[in-house]
């Protein structure tokens, strides 16, 4: 059985904030969820809830 690595809340919050900055322009709405939102002392995963900005169907794969 594998042992799941957990990280301190402050470290997880920092990484989550970076992800929000990187992904924010691609989303109508983006927010942190899970253990980070609940401010648990240690975090096993960064969970994000989002609503993506949808593009036209022909743009999904670029110039194919």
N, C-alpha and C positions, 0 to 999 in steps of 0.2 A: 504494500500500500504506500503510495507516494505521500509525502508530507507537503502540504500546500504552504507556500511562502506568504507571510503577511508582512505588511509595511506600516510604519507609524503614520498616524492620521496626517500630520503636517507634510510628510513626503508625498503621500497620495494626493493631498489637496494641491500641492505644487504641480504635480504631473497633470492632474485633471484641469487645472487652470491653463496650462500650455495647450492641452487638447482643445479646450474651448476656444482659445485664440486661433488655432489652426483650422478648426472645423466650422467656426461660427459663420463665416461668409458663405458657406454652402448650405445653411439651414435657415428655415423660417423661425424655428424655435429650437433651443439647445439648452439642456440643464443637467446638472449633476444629480445622480440618484444613489440609492443603496447606502452602504456603510458610511460613505463620505458625507452624504446629506444628513444622515442620522448622527454624525460626529462620533462614531465608534473609535476607541483608542487605537485599534489596529485594523487594517484594511486588506482584504484578500483580492479584491478586483475593483477596477474603476468602471462604474456603470454610468452611462449617459443615455438620456432620453432625447430624441430629436425628431423634428419634422424636416425632411430634406426639401430643398428647393428643386422642384422637378423641371427638367428641360424637355424640349420637344423630343419625340421618339427617335427621330433621325440623328439626334445629337448624342445618343447614349454611347455609341461606339466610335464616334469621330468619323473621319473620312475612310471608310472601309470599302 
